[in-house]
Amino acid sequence: MVIIWSNQAKISYENIIDNILKQWSIEIALKFELLTNKFLDTLKKNSKLCPVSEKTNLRKCVIHKTTSLIYKITNSNIELVSFIDNRSNHGY
């Protein structure tokens, strides 16, 4: 399967990296980037890894205790919808 990044996914990912850099260090940002890339590699192999929301056709995965990924499966693609801060109030 091919992973496609939506504009929202790109923006939200960049915001998370920026926040990590402001609060911690480049080493922590690089670790998060590595963790995300490993997760995306796993997702390519198993697109149904994460549960489907009862409300929508979206799937949510926890990448790190503070960050989750929202994605959907379309045809033979995995579309990354958004990265979210688990400490914020959000619904999907």
RAVEN-V326037 format. One record per residue. SS is DSSP state (alpha for helix, beta for strand, coil for the rest). PSI is psi as a letter, one per 30 degrees, with the letter a starting at -180 (* if undefined). BURIAL is 1 if it has 16 or more other C-alpha atoms within 10 Angstrom, else 0. Layout:
SS/PSI/BURIAL ; SS/PSI/BURIAL
//
This chain:
coil/l/0 ; beta/k/0 ; beta/k/1 ; beta/k/0 ; beta/k/0 ; coil/l/0 ; alpha/e/0 ; alpha/e/0 ; alpha/e/1 ; alpha/e/0 ; alpha/e/0 ; alpha/e/1 ; alpha/e/1 ; alpha/e/0 ; alpha/e/0 ; alpha/e/1 ; alpha/e/1 ; alpha/e/0 ; alpha/e/0 ; alpha/e/1 ; alpha/e/0 ; alpha/e/0 ; alpha/f/0 ; coil/c/0 ; coil/l/0 ; alpha/e/0 ; alpha/e/0 ; alpha/e/0 ; alpha/e/1 ; alpha/e/0 ; alpha/e/0 ; alpha/e/1 ; alpha/e/0 ; alpha/e/0 ; alpha/e/0 ; alpha/e/1 ; alpha/e/0 ; alpha/e/0 ; alpha/e/0 ; alpha/e/1 ; alpha/e/0 ; alpha/e/0 ; alpha/e/1 ; alpha/e/0 ; alpha/f/0 ; coil/i/0 ; coil/f/1 ; coil/g/0 ; coil/e/0 ; coil/l/1 ; coil/l/0 ; beta/k/1 ; coil/k/0 ; coil/f/0 ; coil/e/0 ; coil/a/0 ; coil/g/0 ; coil/l/1 ; beta/k/1 ; beta/k/1 ; beta/k/1 ; beta/j/1 ; beta/e/1 ; beta/l/0 ; coil/f/0 ; coil/f/0 ; beta/k/1 ; beta/l/1 ; beta/k/1 ; beta/k/1 ; beta/l/1 ; beta/l/1 ; beta/k/1 ; beta/k/0 ; coil/c/0 ; coil/g/0 ; beta/l/0 ; beta/j/1 ; beta/j/1 ; beta/k/1 ; beta/e/1 ; beta/l/1 ; beta/k/1 ; beta/l/1 ; beta/j/1 ; coil/f/0 ; coil/f/0 ; coil/l/0 ; coil/j/0 ; coil/l/0 ; coil/k/0 ; coil/*/0
//
